[in-house]
Amino acid sequence: MGRQQIQVAIIKGDGIGIDVTDASLKVVDAALEKTSTTRLHYQEILAGAGYFRETGRDIEPQGEEAAGRADAIFLGAIGLPAIRYPDGTEISPHLRLRDRYQLYAGVRPVRAYPNAPQRLADPRARDIDLVILRESTEGLFYSAAVHGRSQVIDDNEVCDVLRITRATTEKLHRFGFELARKRMQRGSRGMLTCVDKANVFTSMAFFRQIYDEIAPEFPDIETDYNYVDAQALDFIRRPWDFDVLVTENMFGDILSDLAGGLVGGMGMAACAEIGDQTGLFQPAHGSAPDIMGQDRANPLAAILSGALMLDYLADKADAPSLADAAKLIENAIERGFVENRLRPVEFGGDMGTRAITNELRGLL
């Protein structure tokens, strides 16, 4: 039997991060009311560019430790254009959380919904349903400024390191194959595409080598390969042909935004960052401070991230009813688009953050 009290650390952050976090938690709680006796207990942690402006810190004292003690972390969005670290880079304590808790598996679902914008004219674009699995602790982001790992040579040169380790990459590829298998059981193709630049970089050849070593453990899953530049092209030519794609950190960052644009925009871009001990869940979009508090933000990426969190917690807490709540949310969003009851302002519609949230709660 699952635990009845599950702790979730909440970091609302900046801009519309506050708006969409509140929306997501309202829908998550409403879904749990219908499906489960398990309740989530929230602990808010202050962090972000606004907090940095006020205090000189990017996260409250002991905030990182508190986030790590929770069963999961939910993040809204962090960053404000005019507020930077002294070196000119964006405020980004969430990157430290990824690194500190080794949240190596960045799960980015990309799915087309009926009546949502489709940027490709080909009718097969309605069938886009894939997942980008982005390694989230190494790659080129290993040298992200927040970690202080770059080699700065006077004012003349900066060297950043792209890091690939066997330990993390083995876990990442196994996660990818297992995800492809789980999706296959639900009717997807059951294919894992390794996206790299193995023809140029030794690190990427190593990434592909480990993929090839792990693949025989999953004989039921189809293997596939693509160089990252070709993959960007194929996301325009034939994105409906892909299932799960596994790739390096920076490549995954870029490809996720491209793929999100194919199915409406970043307002649909959910994200999970999963490690061995905890997971962080967030919409992949930015803080959009220009529309903060104006009831214009599309909360669906955050709400879908909330569903990902429930799915994760269902396994972690041995509480299957949380997975039922996640499915209830996913089905409500699907139905809302099919029946044209979800019309985000982001897509030229007439529904803001509150209206979408209230409509979804009624659809549950």
N, C-alpha and C positions, 0 to 999 in steps of 0.2 A: 504494500500500500504506500502511495506517495506521501511525502511530507505535506502538512497542511499550511505551513508557513514558509514562503520562499522570499528571499530578500533580493531586491533589485535596486542597484545604485542608479540614480537618475542625474544626468548632467544635461541640463537644458541648453546651456551655452549662450550663443549670441543670435541676434536677428530673429529670423523665423524659426530658429531652433526651438525657441520657447513656445511659439504657436503650435508647431507640428508635434512637439512632445506632448503637450496637453491634449491634443486631438487623439494621438495614438493611444495614450493611457486610458482615455474615456472609452474608446472602442474595445481595447483589450479587456478592461474591467466589465464592460457590458457583455462581451462574449463569454467571459468566465461566469458571470451570473447565470447564464443559460446552460452551461455545460459542466460546471465543476464546483465542488465544495472547496477546492484549493483557492487561496487568495494570495495575491502578490503584495508584499509590504515594501514600500518605496522609501528610500533614503536619498534626499537631494544633496548633491555635491556641487558647490560653486566652482566654476571654471570658465575660462574663455578670455576673449580679448577685452570685453567690458570689465571683467574682474581684474584683469591685468592693469587696465587703466586706473582702476580705483586703488589697487593694493600693491602693484609692482610684482605680483605673483600670477602665474597662469592657472593655478588651481589652489584651492584652499588648503591650509596646513593639514597634513595627514589624509588629504583627499585621495591620493593614489592608493594608499594602503586600504582605505575604506572601500574603494571601488573593487579592489582585489578580494576583499572578504565576502562580497556579495555573490549570490548565485549567478547573476548576470548584470551587465551594465547596459543602460540605454542612454544614448547620446542624441541630442537634437542636431546642432550644427555649431561649429566654432570658427570664429574669425570675423574681423571687421577691417575693411581696406585701409583705414588711416592709422590703425594701431599695429605696431610691429615690435619685434625684438630689436635690440640695439644693432644687430647685424643686418637688419632690413627684411628678415624673413617673417612669415606669418606666425601668429600665436597658434601653437599646436600641441597642447599637452596630451591630446588623444594619441599622437604618434608615440609618445613615451609609454602610454598605457599598452599599446600594441607590443612595443619592444619589451617592456618590463614583464608582462604576463604572457609573452610569446604567443600572441594571437595570430598564428601563421596562416590560417585558412580564411581568406577573404572571399565570401560567397556573394556573388552579384547576380541574382536572377534577372532575366530579360524576357518579358512576355508581352505579346500583342493582345490587346483587349478590343472587343467589338465597340464601334462608335468612338474609339479613341483615335487620335491622329496617327496615320501611317505615312511615313515619309517616302516610302518606295511605292511606285505605281504598280509593280507586279502584284497580282492578286495573291500570290503565295506568301506575301508579307504578313497576311493575317494569321499565318501558322507559325510565326516566330515564337519559340519557346526554348530558351537555352539558359545555361548558367556559366558565367565566367568565374573561375576559381583563381583568385589572385593571391599569390604568396604575399604576406603582409608584414614581414619582419626583416627581410633581407633584400636581395636585389640591389637596385640603385638607391632605394629608400634607406638602406643601411647607413648611408652617409647623409641622411636628412639633417638639416642644420640643428634641429632640436637635440640631436644626439652628440653633437660636438666632435664628430669623427673625421671631418674634412681636413686635408692638409693644406693650410694656407701659407703661401710663400710670399712674405712681405705683401706688397700691393701689386704683385706681378702675375701670380698664378694660384689657382685653386685646383686641387686634385680630389675627386670623389671616387670612392671605391664601390664597385658592384660586387656583392658578396653572395656566393651560393655555397651552402654547406650540405654535406650528405645527410646529416641527422634531420634537418628541417625539410629538405627536399624529399626524402623518403616518406616522411609523414604526410607531406602535401600530396604526393602522387597517390598514396594509398587512400587518402581522403577523397581525392578525385575519382578514383576507380569505384570506391564504395558509393559515392554520390551518384555516379552513372548507373550503378546497379540498382540503387534505390529508385531512381527515376524510371529505369527500365521496368521495374515491377509495377509502376503506375502507368505504363504504356508508352514511354519515350523510347528512343532508338537504342540506348545503351552503348554510347560511344564517348570516348575521352580523347580529345584533340590536344596534343602537346604543342603549344605555341612558343616559339623561341627564335633565336638568331644563331643557331648552331653552326651555320656556314661561315660565321665571321668571328665569334667570340668563344674562347676556350671555356668560359664560365657557362655559356649556353649549351655548348657541346656536352659539358658535364651534366647539366640539367636534363638534357635528352637521354644521356647514357643511363641515368638513374631511372628515368621513366621506362626505358627498355628493360631494365633489371626487374622492376616491379610488375610490369605488365603480365608476365606468365602466372602470377598469383591470381589473376582475374581472367581466365580463359573465356568467360562468357561475355566480356566487354570488348567491343570493337576498338582498335587503336587507330589513331590518325595523327598526322603531323602537318604543321604549317609554320612558315616563317612569319614573323609578326607583321612585316609590311604586306605580305600576301594576305594575311588574315584581315587586315584593315580593308583591303580591296574586296575580299570575299564577304565581309559584313555588308557591303553595298550590293554585291552581285548575287549572293545566295545565302543569306543568314539563316534561312529556314532549314538548311542542310546540317546544322550543327546542334549538338546536344550539350555536353559539358566540355569546357576548354580550360586547361590548366596552364598558367604562365607566371612569369616573373613579375615583381611588384610594379615597376614603372610601366611595363607593357600592359599589365592588367588595369592600371589606373587610366591609361589612355583609351584602351579598347572598351572599357566599361562605359565611359562617356559617349563614345561613338555608338555603341550598341543601344544605350539608353535613348539616344536621339532617334533611333529607328522606330521606337514604340511610344512616342509622344514627347519625351523629354525627361529631364532629371527629376521632375515631380513624381515619376513612377519608379525611380531607381532605389530599390531597397538594398540593404547590405547587412551581412553578418560577418564578424571577425571572430573566429573560433580557435581556441587553443586547447591544451590538454586539461586545464583546470577551470577556465571560465570563458565567457563569450561576451563580445561587445556588439550591440545592434544599433544601427543608425541609418537614416536616409543618406544617400550618397551625395546629395546636393549640398550647396553652400548655404551661407547664412542669409543671403539676399536682404541686407538691412534696408534697402530702398523700399521694401514692401512690408517691413516688420510692423505688426500691430494693425494692419489695414484690412485684415480678413480677406486677403487675396492669395495666400500661400496654398499650394496644393498639398494636403497632408497625406496623400495616398502612399508615397514612398515611406514615410514614417510609420503609417499604419501597417503596411506590408512588412516592414522591419519588425514591428511588434508581433506579427504572426510568426515570423522566423524565430523570434525570441521564445514564444510559447512552444514551438516545435522543439527547440533546443532544450528548454526546461522540462518538457515532457520526458525526455530521455534521462536528463541529469537527475531529476528528482523522482524518477519512476512514478510519474503521474500522467497516465495516458489521456486523461480528460483534458489536459492542457493542449494536446495535439488536436483534440476535437474542437477546442476553442479556436485554434489556429485555422483549421479547415473551415470553420464557420465564417471567419473573417474573409478568407480567400474566396469562398463561395459568394459571400455578400457583395464583394467587389466585382466579381464576374457578373452576377445578376444585375448589379447596378448599371454596369456598362451595357449589357445586353438590352435592358429595358430603358436605356437612355435616362436613367435617374441620377447618374453621376456626370456632371457637366462642369469640370473645373474651369475657373477663370484662365488658368494657364493654357488651356486648349481653346480659348475663345468662348467659353461657356459663361453661364450666369451664376455659378455657385462658388462661394468663397470657402474658407477653412471651416467655419462653423456649420454652414449648410451641408457640406459634404459629410462632416462628422455626424451630424444629427441624422442625415439620410441613411448613412451606413448603420447606425445604431438601430434604426427602424427596420433595416433589411436583415438583421441578424436572426 
